Amino acid sequence: WRSGEVGAEDRWHISCWVKGLGENCDRNNVRLYLGEERLSVDWIGEPDGEGYRQINAVMPGGASKGEHPFRVKFGGASTDPIPLHVK
């Protein structure tokens, strides 16, 4: 895998690491977005020694190729979007 890239064919998984999520974070209240499309969160890990949690999500196949903003939302907070390249 390559950081900041994901394929557009079939179904792909995205992994990201997020710091600052509350104790009550789960698959239903942590939301990942590629552009305006909400991704299905598969798994959220326990925080590591620095407080980061791994989050895995499914990206449905057929996403348009190119650069898309990727962001994570939890409660009323949202990360700044970062570019994710779909190839």
N, CA, C and O atoms as CSV, one atom per row, in Angstrom:
chain,resi,resn,atom,element,x,y,z
A,1,TRP,N,N,0.840,-1.168,0.000
A,1,TRP,CA,C,0.000,0.000,0.000
A,1,TRP,C,C,0.880,1.223,0.000
A,1,TRP,O,O,2.057,1.164,0.353
A,2,ARG,N,N,0.287,2.346,-0.405
A,2,ARG,CA,C,1.005,3.620,-0.425
A,2,ARG,C,C,0.203,4.664,0.336
A,2,ARG,O,O,-1.015,4.768,0.189
A,3,SER,N,N,0.907,5.430,1.146
A,3,SER,CA,C,0.272,6.496,1.904
A,3,SER,C,C,-0.350,7.518,0.957
A,3,SER,O,O,0.296,7.980,0.017
A,4,GLY,N,N,-1.613,7.865,1.215
A,4,GLY,CA,C,-2.294,8.884,0.427
A,4,GLY,C,C,-2.869,8.403,-0.884
A,4,GLY,O,O,-3.337,9.216,-1.681
A,5,GLU,N,N,-2.849,7.071,-1.142
A,5,GLU,CA,C,-3.393,6.525,-2.389
A,5,GLU,C,C,-4.323,5.360,-2.100
A,5,GLU,O,O,-4.151,4.632,-1.122
A,6,VAL,N,N,-5.312,5.200,-2.972
A,6,VAL,CA,C,-6.219,4.066,-2.908
A,6,VAL,C,C,-6.674,3.766,-4.327
A,6,VAL,O,O,-6.743,4.671,-5.159
A,7,GLY,N,N,-6.988,2.492,-4.617
A,7,GLY,CA,C,-7.440,2.110,-5.945
A,7,GLY,C,C,-8.929,2.341,-6.124
A,7,GLY,O,O,-9.666,2.452,-5.144
A,8,ALA,N,N,-9.375,2.415,-7.368
A,8,ALA,CA,C,-10.781,2.703,-7.661
A,8,ALA,C,C,-11.569,1.454,-8.028
A,8,ALA,O,O,-12.796,1.511,-8.103
A,9,GLU,N,N,-10.906,0.335,-8.257
A,9,GLU,CA,C,-11.620,-0.864,-8.683
A,9,GLU,C,C,-12.268,-1.577,-7.488
A,9,GLU,O,O,-11.815,-1.460,-6.349
A,10,ASP,N,N,-13.314,-2.299,-7.782
A,10,ASP,CA,C,-13.998,-3.134,-6.798
A,10,ASP,C,C,-14.197,-2.415,-5.466
A,10,ASP,O,O,-14.786,-1.336,-5.413
A,11,ARG,N,N,-13.702,-3.022,-4.403
A,11,ARG,CA,C,-13.905,-2.503,-3.054
A,11,ARG,C,C,-12.538,-2.414,-2.374
A,11,ARG,O,O,-11.761,-3.369,-2.409
A,12,TRP,N,N,-12.250,-1.286,-1.766
A,12,TRP,CA,C,-10.958,-1.053,-1.147
A,12,TRP,C,C,-11.132,-0.664,0.307
A,12,TRP,O,O,-12.196,-0.204,0.721
A,13,HIS,N,N,-10.079,-0.855,1.070
A,13,HIS,CA,C,-10.078,-0.440,2.466
A,13,HIS,C,C,-9.148,0.748,2.648
A,13,HIS,O,O,-8.103,0.843,2.005
A,14,ILE,N,N,-9.538,1.630,3.516
A,14,ILE,CA,C,-8.740,2.786,3.883
A,14,ILE,C,C,-8.417,2.658,5.363
A,14,ILE,O,O,-9.294,2.339,6.165
A,15,SER,N,N,-7.171,2.904,5.728
A,15,SER,CA,C,-6.758,2.944,7.129
A,15,SER,C,C,-6.226,4.331,7.423
A,15,SER,O,O,-5.496,4.914,6.621
A,16,CYS,N,N,-6.596,4.853,8.579
A,16,CYS,CA,C,-6.055,6.135,9.022
A,16,CYS,C,C,-5.861,6.064,10.527
A,16,CYS,O,O,-6.435,5.210,11.204
A,17,TRP,N,N,-5.055,6.962,11.030
A,17,TRP,CA,C,-4.762,7.012,12.455
A,17,TRP,C,C,-5.155,8.390,12.961
A,17,TRP,O,O,-4.711,9.409,12.432
A,18,VAL,N,N,-6.000,8.410,13.999
A,18,VAL,CA,C,-6.587,9.659,14.486
A,18,VAL,C,C,-6.356,9.768,15.984
A,18,VAL,O,O,-6.501,8.795,16.725
A,19,LYS,N,N,-5.994,10.966,16.414
A,19,LYS,CA,C,-5.775,11.247,17.829
A,19,LYS,C,C,-6.865,12.182,18.319
A,19,LYS,O,O,-7.309,13.062,17.581
A,20,GLY,N,N,-7.302,11.996,19.570
A,20,GLY,CA,C,-8.255,12.923,20.167
A,20,GLY,C,C,-9.696,12.456,20.163
A,20,GLY,O,O,-10.590,13.224,20.519
A,21,LEU,N,N,-9.946,11.207,19.766
A,21,LEU,CA,C,-11.316,10.694,19.803
A,21,LEU,C,C,-11.724,10.414,21.243
A,21,LEU,O,O,-10.893,10.007,22.055
A,22,GLY,N,N,-12.984,10.626,21.563
A,22,GLY,CA,C,-13.486,10.374,22.909
A,22,GLY,C,C,-13.575,8.893,23.231
A,22,GLY,O,O,-13.507,8.045,22.342
A,23,GLU,N,N,-13.727,8.597,24.504
A,23,GLU,CA,C,-13.849,7.213,24.972
A,23,GLU,C,C,-15.061,6.509,24.350
A,23,GLU,O,O,-15.060,5.288,24.193
A,24,ASN,N,N,-16.087,7.279,23.998
A,24,ASN,CA,C,-17.312,6.693,23.466
A,24,ASN,C,C,-17.274,6.519,21.946
A,24,ASN,O,O,-18.311,6.262,21.335
A,25,CYS,N,N,-16.094,6.655,21.323
A,25,CYS,CA,C,-16.045,6.513,19.860
A,25,CYS,C,C,-16.339,5.070,19.476
A,25,CYS,O,O,-15.878,4.130,20.122
A,26,ASP,N,N,-17.108,4.920,18.418
A,26,ASP,CA,C,-17.408,3.599,17.874
A,26,ASP,C,C,-17.735,3.738,16.394
A,26,ASP,O,O,-17.676,4.836,15.841
A,27,ARG,N,N,-18.084,2.617,15.751
A,27,ARG,CA,C,-18.346,2.603,14.312
A,27,ARG,C,C,-19.535,3.477,13.919
A,27,ARG,O,O,-19.649,3.873,12.759
A,28,ASN,N,N,-20.408,3.780,14.857
A,28,ASN,CA,C,-21.599,4.561,14.533
A,28,ASN,C,C,-21.402,6.066,14.672
A,28,ASN,O,O,-22.120,6.835,14.033
A,29,ASN,N,N,-20.446,6.509,15.491
A,29,ASN,CA,C,-20.318,7.949,15.683
A,29,ASN,C,C,-18.997,8.537,15.184
A,29,ASN,O,O,-18.774,9.741,15.316
A,30,VAL,N,N,-18.127,7.715,14.617
A,30,VAL,CA,C,-16.946,8.209,13.914
A,30,VAL,C,C,-17.264,8.084,12.428
A,30,VAL,O,O,-17.603,7.002,11.949
A,31,ARG,N,N,-17.155,9.187,11.708
A,31,ARG,CA,C,-17.529,9.182,10.292
A,31,ARG,C,C,-16.330,9.584,9.438
A,31,ARG,O,O,-15.646,10.565,9.728
A,32,LEU,N,N,-16.091,8.817,8.389
A,32,LEU,CA,C,-15.036,9.104,7.426
A,32,LEU,C,C,-15.682,9.473,6.111
A,32,LEU,O,O,-16.666,8.857,5.702
A,33,TYR,N,N,-15.134,10.474,5.448
A,33,TYR,CA,C,-15.681,10.956,4.184
A,33,TYR,C,C,-14.592,11.046,3.131
A,33,TYR,O,O,-13.485,11.514,3.394
A,34,LEU,N,N,-14.927,10.590,1.939
A,34,LEU,CA,C,-14.118,10.819,0.752
A,34,LEU,C,C,-14.951,11.756,-0.112
A,34,LEU,O,O,-15.958,11.345,-0.688
A,35,GLY,N,N,-14.534,13.002,-0.199
A,35,GLY,CA,C,-15.399,14.011,-0.804
A,35,GLY,C,C,-16.628,14.151,0.075
A,35,GLY,O,O,-16.508,14.376,1.279
A,36,GLU,N,N,-17.798,14.020,-0.510
A,36,GLU,CA,C,-19.043,14.085,0.257
A,36,GLU,C,C,-19.611,12.695,0.569
A,36,GLU,O,O,-20.655,12.577,1.210
A,37,GLU,N,N,-18.918,11.647,0.112
A,37,GLU,CA,C,-19.411,10.283,0.329
A,37,GLU,C,C,-18.936,9.741,1.669
A,37,GLU,O,O,-17.737,9.702,1.945
A,38,ARG,N,N,-19.892,9.322,2.500
A,38,ARG,CA,C,-19.560,8.718,3.794
A,38,ARG,C,C,-19.123,7.280,3.557
A,38,ARG,O,O,-19.786,6.523,2.848
A,39,LEU,N,N,-18.001,6.917,4.162
A,39,LEU,CA,C,-17.470,5.562,4.043
A,39,LEU,C,C,-17.964,4.720,5.213
A,39,LEU,O,O,-18.291,5.252,6.274
A,40,SER,N,N,-18.016,3.414,5.018
A,40,SER,CA,C,-18.470,2.500,6.057
A,40,SER,C,C,-17.284,2.118,6.952
A,40,SER,O,O,-16.342,1.469,6.497
A,41,VAL,N,N,-17.337,2.525,8.223
A,41,VAL,CA,C,-16.265,2.208,9.170
A,41,VAL,C,C,-16.369,0.740,9.561
A,41,VAL,O,O,-17.411,0.280,10.027
A,42,ASP,N,N,-15.267,0.008,9.364
A,42,ASP,CA,C,-15.190,-1.416,9.701
A,42,ASP,C,C,-14.711,-1.665,11.123
A,42,ASP,O,O,-15.206,-2.560,11.808
A,43,TRP,N,N,-13.736,-0.858,11.563
A,43,TRP,CA,C,-13.054,-1.175,12.813
A,43,TRP,C,C,-12.372,0.060,13.370
A,43,TRP,O,O,-11.829,0.872,12.622
A,44,ILE,N,N,-12.404,0.198,14.696
A,44,ILE,CA,C,-11.676,1.256,15.395
A,44,ILE,C,C,-10.868,0.590,16.498
A,44,ILE,O,O,-11.418,-0.098,17.358
A,45,GLY,N,N,-9.560,0.801,16.464
A,45,GLY,CA,C,-8.675,0.192,17.455
A,45,GLY,C,C,-8.590,1.001,18.738
A,45,GLY,O,O,-9.057,2.137,18.815
A,46,GLU,N,N,-7.988,0.392,19.727
A,46,GLU,CA,C,-7.716,1.069,20.989
A,46,GLU,C,C,-6.576,2.067,20.773
A,46,GLU,O,O,-5.762,1.881,19.869
A,47,PRO,N,N,-6.507,3.121,21.590
A,47,PRO,CA,C,-5.430,4.090,21.409
A,47,PRO,C,C,-4.062,3.475,21.689
A,47,PRO,O,O,-3.904,2.655,22.594
A,48,ASP,N,N,-3.072,3.890,20.889
A,48,ASP,CA,C,-1.709,3.437,21.132
A,48,ASP,C,C,-1.084,4.319,22.219
A,48,ASP,O,O,-1.781,5.123,22.839
A,49,GLY,N,N,0.199,4.174,22.448
A,49,GLY,CA,C,0.882,4.916,23.497
A,49,GLY,C,C,0.850,6.424,23.323
A,49,GLY,O,O,1.010,7.163,24.295
A,50,GLU,N,N,0.644,6.890,22.093
A,50,GLU,CA,C,0.585,8.325,21.822
A,50,GLU,C,C,-0.856,8.828,21.683
A,50,GLU,O,O,-1.082,10.010,21.423
A,51,GLY,N,N,-1.829,7.924,21.860
A,51,GLY,CA,C,-3.237,8.319,21.794
A,51,GLY,C,C,-3.883,8.184,20.425
A,51,GLY,O,O,-5.037,8.578,20.254
A,52,TYR,N,N,-3.172,7.638,19.448
A,52,TYR,CA,C,-3.734,7.465,18.102
A,52,TYR,C,C,-4.515,6.158,18.020
A,52,TYR,O,O,-4.102,5.134,18.565
A,53,ARG,N,N,-5.641,6.214,17.335
A,53,ARG,CA,C,-6.450,5.020,17.066
A,53,ARG,C,C,-6.428,4.742,15.568
A,53,ARG,O,O,-6.550,5.653,14.749
A,54,GLN,N,N,-6.272,3.464,15.228
A,54,GLN,CA,C,-6.390,3.078,13.819
A,54,GLN,C,C,-7.859,2.913,13.497
A,54,GLN,O,O,-8.611,2.290,14.247
A,55,ILE,N,N,-8.261,3.483,12.362
A,55,ILE,CA,C,-9.632,3.335,11.879
A,55,ILE,C,C,-9.559,2.745,10.484
A,55,ILE,O,O,-8.834,3.252,9.628
A,56,ASN,N,N,-10.306,1.677,10.249
A,56,ASN,CA,C,-10.402,1.051,8.932
A,56,ASN,C,C,-11.808,1.269,8.397
A,56,ASN,O,O,-12.792,1.132,9.123
A,57,ALA,N,N,-11.886,1.612,7.113
A,57,ALA,CA,C,-13.178,1.838,6.472
A,57,ALA,C,C,-13.167,1.234,5.074
A,57,ALA,O,O,-12.107,1.033,4.481
A,58,VAL,N,N,-14.351,0.950,4.557
A,58,VAL,CA,C,-14.517,0.393,3.218
A,58,VAL,C,C,-14.861,1.521,2.259
A,58,VAL,O,O,-15.749,2.334,2.517
A,59,MET,N,N,-14.143,1.551,1.155
A,59,MET,CA,C,-14.466,2.486,0.087
A,59,MET,C,C,-15.103,1.678,-1.029
A,59,MET,O,O,-14.465,0.770,-1.563
A,60,PRO,N,N,-16.343,1.981,-1.397
A,60,PRO,CA,C,-16.976,1.213,-2.468
A,60,PRO,C,C,-16.244,1.415,-3.785
A,60,PRO,O,O,-15.647,2.467,-4.013
A,61,GLY,N,N,-16.290,0.414,-4.649
A,61,GLY,CA,C,-15.662,0.515,-5.955
A,61,GLY,C,C,-16.346,1.562,-6.820
A,61,GLY,O,O,-17.469,1.987,-6.551
A,62,GLY,N,N,-15.642,1.958,-7.854
A,62,GLY,CA,C,-16.216,2.883,-8.808
A,62,GLY,C,C,-16.026,4.350,-8.481
A,62,GLY,O,O,-16.613,5.207,-9.142
A,63,ALA,N,N,-15.215,4.660,-7.473
A,63,ALA,CA,C,-14.964,6.073,-7.167
A,63,ALA,C,C,-14.241,6.715,-8.343
A,63,ALA,O,O,-13.419,6.073,-8.996
A,64,SER,N,N,-14.541,7.960,-8.607
A,64,SER,CA,C,-13.869,8.635,-9.720
A,64,SER,C,C,-12.396,8.822,-9.386
A,64,SER,O,O,-12.031,9.115,-8.248
A,65,LYS,N,N,-11.568,8.647,-10.394
A,65,LYS,CA,C,-10.128,8.762,-10.211
A,65,LYS,C,C,-9.744,10.216,-10.031
A,65,LYS,O,O,-10.434,11.127,-10.489
A,66,GLY,N,N,-8.631,10.409,-9.356
A,66,GLY,CA,C,-8.135,11.757,-9.113
A,66,GLY,C,C,-8.032,12.038,-7.630
A,66,GLY,O,O,-8.164,11.134,-6.805
A,67,GLU,N,N,-7.798,13.291,-7.296
A,67,GLU,CA,C,-7.616,13.689,-5.911
A,67,GLU,C,C,-8.950,14.085,-5.286
A,67,GLU,O,O,-9.732,14.830,-5.876
A,68,HIS,N,N,-9.193,13.576,-4.087
A,68,HIS,CA,C,-10.427,13.858,-3.352
A,68,HIS,C,C,-10.066,14.271,-1.921
A,68,HIS,O,O,-9.075,13.787,-1.375
A,69,PRO,N,N,-10.848,15.146,-1.317
A,69,PRO,CA,C,-10.600,15.478,0.086
A,69,PRO,C,C,-11.071,14.330,0.981
A,69,PRO,O,O,-12.144,13.767,0.762
A,70,PHE,N,N,-10.275,13.991,1.975
A,70,PHE,CA,C,-10.595,12.954,2.945
A,70,PHE,C,C,-10.608,13.604,4.325
A,70,PHE,O,O,-9.702,14.359,4.676
A,71,ARG,N,N,-11.654,13.298,5.107
A,71,ARG,CA,C,-11.737,13.865,6.453
A,71,ARG,C,C,-12.439,12.905,7.402
A,71,ARG,O,O,-13.147,11.989,6.984
A,72,VAL,N,N,-12.222,13.144,8.691
A,72,VAL,CA,C,-12.822,12.339,9.755
A,72,VAL,C,C,-13.646,13.273,10.623
A,72,VAL,O,O,-13.205,14.373,10.958
A,73,LYS,N,N,-14.853,12.830,10.990
A,73,LYS,CA,C,-15.722,13.602,11.882
A,73,LYS,C,C,-16.065,12.773,13.106
A,73,LYS,O,O,-16.271,11.562,13.024
A,74,PHE,N,N,-16.121,13.456,14.247
A,74,PHE,CA,C,-16.535,12.819,15.496
A,74,PHE,C,C,-17.209,13.887,16.344
A,74,PHE,O,O,-16.614,14.924,16.635
A,75,GLY,N,N,-18.451,13.629,16.738
A,75,GLY,CA,C,-19.200,14.642,17.475
A,75,GLY,C,C,-19.307,15.900,16.636
A,75,GLY,O,O,-19.671,15.825,15.463
A,76,GLY,N,N,-19.003,17.042,17.200
A,76,GLY,CA,C,-19.055,18.299,16.469
A,76,GLY,C,C,-17.733,18.687,15.835
A,76,GLY,O,O,-17.615,19.772,15.266
A,77,ALA,N,N,-16.722,17.804,15.925
A,77,ALA,CA,C,-15.391,18.134,15.406
A,77,ALA,C,C,-15.132,17.429,14.079
A,77,ALA,O,O,-15.667,16.355,13.805
A,78,SER,N,N,-14.298,18.066,13.268
A,78,SER,CA,C,-13.902,17.494,11.986
A,78,SER,C,C,-12.428,17.799,11.750
A,78,SER,O,O,-11.947,18.878,12.096
A,79,THR,N,N,-11.717,16.847,11.162
A,79,THR,CA,C,-10.343,17.127,10.766
A,79,THR,C,C,-10.370,18.058,9.563
A,79,THR,O,O,-11.383,18.174,8.873
A,80,ASP,N,N,-9.262,18.706,9.327
A,80,ASP,CA,C,-9.094,19.415,8.073
A,80,ASP,C,C,-9.008,18.363,6.974
A,80,ASP,O,O,-8.438,17.296,7.199
A,81,PRO,N,N,-9.554,18.631,5.798
A,81,PRO,CA,C,-9.446,17.639,4.731
A,81,PRO,C,C,-7.999,17.499,4.278
A,81,PRO,O,O,-7.248,18.472,4.216
A,82,ILE,N,N,-7.630,16.253,3.961
A,82,ILE,CA,C,-6.321,15.984,3.383
A,82,ILE,C,C,-6.560,15.350,2.013
A,82,ILE,O,O,-7.573,14.678,1.821
A,83,PRO,N,N,-5.664,15.546,1.072
A,83,PRO,CA,C,-5.873,14.956,-0.258
A,83,PRO,C,C,-5.620,13.460,-0.246
A,83,PRO,O,O,-4.629,12.992,0.314
A,84,LEU,N,N,-6.518,12.718,-0.866
A,84,LEU,CA,C,-6.362,11.282,-1.064
A,84,LEU,C,C,-6.483,11.029,-2.560
A,84,LEU,O,O,-7.474,11.415,-3.180
A,85,HIS,N,N,-5.495,10.394,-3.129
A,85,HIS,CA,C,-5.456,10.167,-4.560
A,85,HIS,C,C,-6.070,8.803,-4.881
A,85,HIS,O,O,-5.581,7.774,-4.414
A,86,VAL,N,N,-7.125,8.796,-5.666
A,86,VAL,CA,C,-7.756,7.561,-6.140
A,86,VAL,C,C,-7.189,7.271,-7.522
A,86,VAL,O,O,-7.292,8.089,-8.437
A,87,LYS,N,N,-6.584,6.084,-7.659
A,87,LYS,CA,C,-5.965,5.753,-8.946
A,87,LYS,C,C,-6.619,4.566,-9.588
A,87,LYS,O,O,-6.219,4.154,-10.677
